[in-house]
Amino acid sequence: MSLLPRSRRTERPGAVFRRAVALTTGAVLVWTGGAVALAPAAHAGTVTPTVHCTLPAGQGQATGPQQMSVDLSPAVVDPGGKVHAKVTLGPSPATSGLSLSDVPTTPSIDFAMSGGATGTVTVTGPQINLNIPSGKPIEIPPYEGDFIIPANASGPISFTPVRNLTRTKVLGSTYETPCDVVGGGGSIGTVDAEGTAGLPATLTAPTTAVRPSTAVTLSGSLWTAGATPVQSLCAADGGGCDPGKFVSGTLAISGSGELTGNAVLAAAGTVPDGSYLVKVGDGTKEATAPLTVKAYVPGGPRTIALSRSGAPLGSVIEVTGSNYFQDRWINTVGLDASGTTLDETAVYVKSTAEGTFSVDFAVSDPAITSIQVDEGNDPDTVLTTPFTVTDASATLSAGAAKVKPGGTITLSGGDWPTGTTPSAALCAADGSACNSARISGSTLRINADGTLAGTVTVAGSTPRAVYALQVTAGGAQALTPLTVAPTFVVLTPSAGPKGTAVTVLGQGFAKVATVSIVGLRADGSQTSDPAKTKVVGLDGAFSQTFTVNAADTVAIRVREVLVNPRTETAAFTVQDGTAPAGPAFALSPPEGPVGTVVQVTGRGFAPVATVSVTGRTADGKQTSDPYVTRVIGLDGTFALNFTVRDPATRAIRACEVLVNGKIVQQSFTVG
């Protein structure tokens, strides 16, 4: 499609500006409170007056009903004091002719005072960014703000909405849309203006039962502004008040005398089940509220689980349990084959307010054959599960086993001691002369199941050679061969029957050079398989598929053409059997509703190539869901998450980008 204009015309000065204004004004029609009406807060007043909106930039006017809900606090405020307002507005009678995204918007509302004070006050909300749909009410979320009543106010003050005003910023300009109340309406609430020093403070606590060791949310008003509140727990008759039954808290009193925050109850042994009064004092005022405390009661039999059923000596495993009474000491200990307690292995932890526990257990004795758990030394609560101390025969693999100086390689392994931190070093090929300074970086970690994962980075000054990479963790140690070279070739797979499609990965070649890929016989001559060529990328790497059909193939050689020429060779073994399967991938789950996150895993792809995963409709077209890309690992595998948002999705497809163009697809059912 051509991007050139079909014709050219001369525009009068200012035409472009007027179109920009038209775009702007079309977007700012509806800023006067077009929100989805939410349920009003407790004690909020609601009115639905008729409002008349004057639209900006000469776009006309609009008149209609608009619901307004407002909650004012505190109920009593000192003359000249601050009042807090929560505002929720219904849809505005004005609408927008255009759809825009992320438009900075500031809403406000004016109230006329009557009774104990006169005049007008304004509540202004914070600036927010809104998406504006065309022809539909704008959804401005509820907002909050403060205003000050007059210093000479006295007695009940009634507040009546008289105008909304919304300011929007579009194309560098600010536009105002006022909506005046022209009919209906009325007061949305009353605040008493009087000195609050002599009025009793209020305190609100949860009306449902709370558990020991949990945070209890408290609130109130008419407290001494800026004072420090102190909480305590009293008997139901108000006696025996004890601050020690709360272990911590975040209670605070604002400048307007509002109490907010929480207080954390002590454990179940300190606070038995029952009915209490929670009391708060600020040094001048005091208030109480009823509070019911009830500890967690197990809903079923106790259970325990181990993160690993076996691990090498020196590992740390996780022991978890559920359905225990809360705030009880849970004892965990190892047993030998005769059932004798190995006291030195014992660890202790308290159960949570949900009746669960989790504790790290060190595999410190080779005689451990099982792990025992009890609640508070009660023999009726004993649970035992088998455990095996395995040999510390940790395994280690370096994937392609080749890396450039300064390059990073992924490591994996199993049977490593959990709870330990692995370290890496580069040794001579026979495992001697290990030097950790030749490893410049590491992300190695040991997972809860004893698997080793992560990467190591070889120092950039490392000479070209064949080394042994050593990893040590706890009492375990393992070695794996590693070749460090500025240029190398990796074959995936490195063995297979005739017909095997081998992915040839090269690193460290000349940028944008062409390489020739051939099979070699044992005498160094070229096999009958056709040569393949590939242009090297700007990073000096390439990936190309070479099919081995010649039974006398012993290696695959890569040589730069018309440049150095640099040559690298990697061994390949021809085996009997059938050629391995081509690329494939799997979806988990293979079905689900819109919004499902699908794990996509693939194998048999070109190492270090990029794969693009997309959704597909029934006719094979790409869906509206964003595509996801991933760089394929050296083993030809990848894994990523793809979110299905388009209801038309019938399949998910993976395709290599700019390499061989392998494409695989699996069906996905939206339902």
Secondary structure, 3 states (H helix, E strand, C coil): CCCCCCCCCCCCCCHHHHHHHHHHHHHCCCCCCCCCCCCCCCCCEEECCEEEEECCCCCCEEEEECCEEEEEECCEECCCCEEEEEEEECCCCCCCCCCEEEEEEEEEEEEEEEECCCEEEEEECCCEEEEECCCCCCCCCCEEEEEECCCCCCEEEEEEEEEEEEEEEECCEEEEEEEEEEECCCCCEEEEECCCCCCCCCCECCCCCECCCCEEECEECCCCCCCCCEEEEEECCCCCCEHHHEEEECCEECCCCCEECEEEECCCCCCCCEEEEEEEECCCCEEEEEEEECCCCCCCCCEEEECCCEEECCCEEEEEEECCCCCCEEEEEEECCCCCEEEEEEEEEECCCCCCEEEEEECCCCCCCEEEEEECCCHHHCEEEECEEECCCCCCECCCCEECCCCEEEEEECCCCCCCCCEEEEEECCCCCCEHHHEEEECCEECCCCCEEEEEEECCCCCCEEEEEEEEECCEEEEEEEEECCCEEEEECCEEECCEEEEEEEECCCCCCEEEEEEECCCCCECCCCCEEEECCCCCCEEEEEEECCCCCCEEEEEEECCCCCEEEEECEEECCCCCCCCEEEEECCEECCCCEEEEEEECCCCCCEEEEEEECCCCCECCCCCEEEECCCCCCEEEEEECCCCCCCEEEEEEECCCCCEEEEECEEC
